[in-house]
Amino acid sequence: MKKLYIGNLPFTATEDELRQLFGQHGTVHSVALINDRETGRPRGFGFVEMPKADAARAIQNLNGHQMEGRALKVNLAEDRPRERNGSGRTRSAGSRPFVPAFDPGPSFFAVEGRFSKPKGSRRGARGKKRSL
């Protein structure tokens, strides 16, 4: 069983249309169209699972095929690279935790000035005068 990546899909494409198109070249086991997590809109790519011989035939015949004015990109799907986190466990690159953006706000800059040394100070860390 091989998983095929289908890129440059029209945003109006449906799973049934892909199943019918790829079904002309062999047995289709599954079809998945990928949607944006936040908006739910199609992202313009998907995956089709087919037996190895059928997948090779579909790649050969459908790569560059025009669908609603768009040339499809069809090739073997690659596994996501796995990476190690701090605990030695592996995780996929797509499962990174959400980290919100840092917004310092006006209070951050107001506090920053309080911790800096006054200008012109010649005293070191131990309070002794030092030469410039």
C-alpha positions, 0 to 999 in steps of 0.5 A, a space after each residue: 500500500 502506498 500513500 500519494 500526495 496530491 498537490 495544487 488541488 482546486 479548493 472546490 475539489 471533493 473526496 468523491 471527485 478524487 476517488 473517481 479520478 484515481 479510481 480510473 487507475 486502480 483501487 483506491 483505499 482511502 482519500 483525505 483532503 486537508 483543511 486548515 485547523 483554524 478556518 476549516 477551509 481546504 488547504 489545496 492538497 490531500 492524500 490517496 492510498 492505493 496498492 503499489 502498482 496502481 499508485 505508480 500508474 496513477 503518478 505516471 498518468 495524473 501528475 500534471 493532469 488539469 483539474 479545474 484549470 490547475 495542474 495537479 502535482 502527484 507523487 509519493 507522500 513522504 513521512 514527516 521527519 521525527 525529532 527528539 524533544 528534551 525527554 528523549 521521546 520522538 514527536 512529529 514535526 507537525 505536533 509542536 506545542 502552541 506558544 503564543 506570541 510575546 506582546 511586551 505591552 506598555 508596562 514592560 518598557 516602563 519597568 525596564 528603566 528602573 533596573 538600569 544603572 544611572 548614567 555617569 556612575 563610576 561605582 562597580 558591583 561592590 560599590 568601589 569607585 573605579 577609573 574610567 
